[in-house]
Amino acid sequence: MPAVGLVATLVLSDLGITATAVGGALLGGELAATTILGSVTVGSVVGGAILGSGIGAASAAIQGGDIAKGALFGAVSGGVGTGVTEGVSGLLGGQGALGGSGSTAPSLMGSTAAGAGLSKGLGSLAGGLAGGLAIGQPFSSALKSGLISGASSGLATGVGTGFGLGGTSTSALQSALQYGLNQAFPNQQPSVKAPSFPIGARPSPTLGQSLSIAPSLGYSPTGTVFGSGDSEKPKSNVWNVGSLRNVGASDQGA
């Protein structure tokens, strides 16, 4: 997620505007609490998609990008990411929205930092990949974006949980990690050079000499090969005019 999105998420979180809260306000408590799979609820997924759509559109507008694509990316990544995060958190013993009031932190091998980091990291990876594919990115590009988002989000969440960092410090750390990973793995644009072909190439003298010494091949070299024309050579009579005059006389003498 770009830095603009991270700041927006931080501000909304500090104001108590979370995916669960938005989903509950729009759908009502009973419907929002309906479980989709494991600990994933309808309210969290819908709320995540709505928040993601708004943040994605705003981020695209500020950076001069395509607002419609930004909204679509945010909606898909927000909904999928929230759902996967809560699903993984539930598998690790977590209850409620990750980091929310009254929630139980997930634990991995006795570490809540590792549990929270893994849950958030896998959620961001899935959300980034799904969002990229939704806006037509190639699979490799979408996967790369998802991996960078997942790694930065997971590491920042794990460190923030382990050291008790606040939301501001955790978001700043995530932004720094994401920037560093983007610099370390930039997008490669392969350069394609059009092949060049010789135009109007003439046969070499070596080729002409080879052809001239092989008359049996049925090829008679011309000025195109040797650089001269037949008009430069003196013409000779093929027939002996004198012998033609004596043809009759020789026949009579015989």
C-alpha positions as CSV (number, residue, x, y, z in Angstrom):
1,M,0.0,0.0,0.0
2,P,1.4,3.4,-0.9
3,A,2.4,5.8,1.9
4,V,-0.8,7.8,1.4
5,G,-2.9,4.6,2.1
6,L,-0.8,3.9,5.2
7,V,-1.4,7.4,6.6
8,A,-5.2,7.2,5.8
9,T,-5.4,3.8,7.5
10,L,-3.6,5.1,10.6
11,V,-5.9,8.2,10.9
12,L,-9.1,6.2,10.4
13,S,-7.9,3.6,12.9
14,D,-7.2,6.3,15.5
15,L,-10.7,7.6,15.0
16,G,-12.1,4.2,15.6
17,I,-13.1,3.7,11.9
18,T,-12.2,0.1,11.4
19,A,-13.4,-2.6,8.9
20,T,-15.5,-4.2,11.6
21,A,-17.0,-0.9,12.8
22,V,-17.9,0.1,9.2
23,G,-19.4,-3.2,8.4
24,G,-21.4,-3.3,11.6
25,A,-22.8,0.3,11.0
26,L,-23.9,-0.5,7.4
27,L,-25.2,-4.1,7.9
28,G,-26.4,-4.0,11.4
29,G,-25.0,-5.9,14.3
30,E,-26.6,-9.3,13.6
31,L,-25.9,-9.5,9.9
32,A,-22.4,-8.1,10.4
33,A,-21.6,-10.7,13.0
34,T,-22.6,-13.6,10.6
35,T,-19.6,-15.9,10.2
36,I,-18.4,-16.7,6.7
37,L,-15.6,-19.1,7.5
38,G,-14.0,-19.7,10.9
39,S,-13.6,-16.4,12.6
40,V,-14.2,-14.3,9.4
41,T,-17.4,-12.3,9.5
42,V,-19.5,-10.6,6.8
43,G,-19.1,-7.2,8.5
44,S,-15.3,-7.3,8.5
45,V,-15.0,-8.3,4.8
46,V,-17.6,-5.7,3.7
47,G,-16.2,-3.0,5.9
48,G,-12.7,-3.8,4.6
49,A,-13.8,-3.5,1.0
50,I,-15.6,-0.2,1.6
51,L,-12.6,1.3,3.5
52,G,-10.2,0.0,0.9
53,S,-12.2,1.5,-1.9
54,G,-12.2,4.9,-0.4
55,I,-8.5,4.8,0.5
56,G,-7.6,3.5,-2.9
57,A,-9.5,6.2,-4.7
58,A,-8.1,8.9,-2.5
59,S,-4.6,7.6,-2.9
60,A,-4.9,7.5,-6.7
61,A,-6.3,11.0,-6.8
62,I,-3.5,12.4,-4.7
63,Q,-0.8,10.7,-6.8
64,G,-2.5,11.6,-10.1
65,G,-3.5,8.0,-11.0
66,D,-6.6,6.3,-12.2
67,I,-9.2,6.9,-9.5
68,A,-11.5,4.1,-10.8
69,K,-8.7,1.6,-10.8
70,G,-7.6,2.8,-7.4
71,A,-11.0,2.3,-6.0
72,L,-11.3,-1.2,-7.5
73,F,-7.9,-2.2,-6.2
74,G,-8.7,-0.9,-2.8
75,A,-12.0,-2.7,-2.6
76,V,-10.7,-6.1,-3.6
77,S,-7.5,-5.9,-1.6
78,G,-9.3,-4.5,1.4
79,G,-12.0,-7.2,1.4
80,V,-9.7,-10.1,0.7
81,G,-7.0,-8.9,2.9
82,T,-9.3,-8.4,5.9
83,G,-10.8,-11.8,5.4
84,V,-7.5,-13.7,5.2
85,T,-6.1,-11.8,8.1
86,E,-9.0,-12.7,10.4
87,G,-9.1,-16.2,9.1
88,V,-5.4,-16.8,9.9
89,S,-5.7,-15.1,13.2
90,G,-8.6,-17.4,14.1
91,L,-6.6,-20.4,13.2
92,L,-3.9,-19.2,15.6
93,G,-6.3,-18.7,18.5
94,G,-7.1,-15.0,17.9
95,Q,-10.6,-13.7,18.5
96,G,-12.1,-10.6,17.1
97,A,-10.5,-8.0,14.8
98,L,-6.7,-8.1,14.9
99,G,-5.7,-5.3,17.3
100,G,-9.2,-4.2,18.0
101,S,-10.7,-3.5,21.5
102,G,-11.6,-6.6,23.4
103,S,-9.8,-8.9,20.8
104,T,-7.5,-11.8,21.7
105,A,-4.2,-11.7,19.9
106,P,-3.2,-14.8,17.8
107,S,-0.2,-16.7,19.0
108,L,2.4,-18.7,17.0
109,M,4.7,-20.9,19.1
110,G,3.9,-18.9,22.1
111,S,4.6,-15.6,20.5
112,T,1.8,-13.1,19.9
113,A,4.2,-11.0,17.9
114,A,4.8,-13.8,15.4
115,G,1.1,-14.7,15.4
116,A,0.0,-11.1,14.6
117,G,2.8,-10.7,12.0
118,L,1.9,-13.9,10.2
119,S,-1.8,-13.1,10.2
120,K,-1.3,-9.5,8.9
121,G,1.4,-10.5,6.4
122,L,-0.6,-13.3,4.7
123,G,-3.6,-11.0,4.6
124,S,-1.7,-8.2,2.9
125,L,-0.1,-10.7,0.5
126,A,-3.5,-12.1,-0.5
127,G,-5.1,-8.7,-0.7
128,G,-2.3,-7.2,-2.9
129,L,-2.3,-10.2,-5.2
130,A,-6.1,-10.2,-5.6
131,G,-6.2,-6.4,-6.1
132,G,-3.5,-6.4,-8.7
133,L,-5.3,-9.2,-10.7
134,A,-8.6,-7.3,-10.4
135,I,-7.2,-4.2,-12.2
136,G,-5.5,-6.3,-14.9
137,Q,-1.9,-6.6,-13.8
138,P,0.1,-9.5,-15.0
139,F,0.3,-12.3,-12.5
140,S,4.0,-11.8,-11.9
141,S,3.6,-8.1,-11.2
142,A,0.6,-8.6,-8.9
143,L,2.4,-11.4,-7.0
144,K,5.5,-9.2,-6.6
145,S,3.3,-6.3,-5.2
146,G,1.6,-8.8,-2.9
147,L,4.8,-10.2,-1.6
148,I,6.3,-6.8,-0.9
149,S,3.1,-5.6,0.8
150,G,2.9,-8.8,2.8
151,A,6.5,-8.8,3.9
152,S,6.5,-5.1,5.0
153,S,3.1,-5.4,6.7
154,G,3.9,-8.7,8.5
155,L,7.3,-7.5,9.7
156,A,6.0,-4.2,10.9
157,T,3.1,-5.7,12.7
158,G,5.2,-8.3,14.3
159,V,7.8,-5.8,15.5
160,G,5.2,-3.4,16.6
161,T,3.4,-6.0,18.6
162,G,6.5,-7.4,20.2
163,F,7.9,-4.0,21.2
164,G,4.6,-2.4,22.1
165,L,4.9,0.3,19.4
166,G,1.9,2.5,18.7
167,G,0.0,2.7,15.5
168,T,2.1,5.7,14.3
169,S,5.4,4.0,14.8
170,T,4.2,0.7,13.3
171,S,2.8,2.4,10.2
172,A,6.0,4.4,9.8
173,L,8.1,1.2,10.0
174,Q,5.8,-0.5,7.5
175,S,6.2,2.4,5.1
176,A,10.0,2.4,5.4
177,L,10.1,-1.4,4.9
178,Q,7.9,-1.2,1.8
179,Y,10.0,1.6,0.3
180,G,13.2,-0.4,0.9
181,L,11.8,-3.5,-0.7
182,N,10.6,-1.6,-3.7
183,Q,14.0,-0.1,-4.2
184,A,15.7,-3.5,-3.8
185,F,13.4,-5.2,-6.3
186,P,12.5,-2.6,-9.0
187,N,10.4,-3.4,-12.0
188,Q,12.5,-4.5,-14.9
189,Q,11.6,-3.2,-18.3
190,P,13.4,-5.3,-20.9
191,S,14.7,-3.3,-23.9
192,V,14.1,-4.9,-27.3
193,K,16.4,-3.8,-30.1
194,A,14.9,-4.2,-33.6
195,P,17.1,-6.3,-35.8
196,S,18.8,-4.6,-38.7
197,F,19.1,-6.0,-42.2
198,P,21.5,-4.9,-45.0
199,I,19.6,-3.2,-47.8
200,G,20.7,-3.4,-51.4
201,A,23.8,-5.5,-50.7
202,R,25.7,-6.5,-53.8
203,P,27.6,-9.8,-54.4
204,S,31.2,-9.7,-53.4
205,P,34.1,-10.0,-55.9
206,T,35.0,-13.4,-54.4
207,L,31.5,-14.7,-55.3
208,G,31.9,-13.3,-58.8
209,Q,35.2,-15.0,-59.3
210,S,33.9,-18.3,-58.1
211,L,31.0,-18.2,-60.5
212,S,33.2,-17.2,-63.5
213,I,35.4,-20.3,-63.2
214,A,32.4,-22.6,-63.2
215,P,30.7,-22.0,-66.6
216,S,29.3,-25.5,-66.6
217,L,26.8,-24.4,-63.9
218,G,25.0,-22.4,-66.6
219,Y,25.7,-19.0,-65.2
220,S,27.3,-16.2,-67.2
221,P,28.5,-13.4,-65.1
222,T,27.6,-9.9,-66.2
223,G,28.6,-6.4,-65.4
224,T,26.5,-6.5,-62.2
225,V,29.2,-8.9,-60.7
226,F,32.4,-7.6,-62.3
227,G,31.5,-4.0,-62.5
228,S,31.7,-3.7,-66.3
229,G,29.4,-4.1,-69.2
230,D,29.6,-6.1,-72.4
231,S,29.7,-2.8,-74.4
232,E,33.3,-2.2,-73.4
233,K,34.6,-5.4,-75.2
234,P,35.3,-5.3,-78.9
235,K,32.9,-7.3,-80.9
236,S,34.3,-9.9,-83.3
237,N,32.6,-11.5,-86.3
238,V,31.5,-15.0,-85.7
239,W,31.6,-16.1,-89.3
240,N,34.5,-15.8,-91.7
241,V,33.2,-13.8,-94.7
242,G,35.9,-15.1,-97.0
243,S,35.2,-18.7,-96.3
244,L,31.5,-18.2,-97.0
245,R,32.4,-16.8,-100.5
246,N,34.5,-19.9,-101.3
247,V,31.8,-22.4,-100.2
248,G,30.4,-22.7,-103.7
249,A,33.8,-22.9,-105.4
250,S,35.0,-25.6,-103.2
251,D,31.9,-27.6,-103.8
252,Q,32.3,-27.3,-107.6
253,G,36.0,-28.4,-107.4
254,A,35.1,-31.4,-105.5
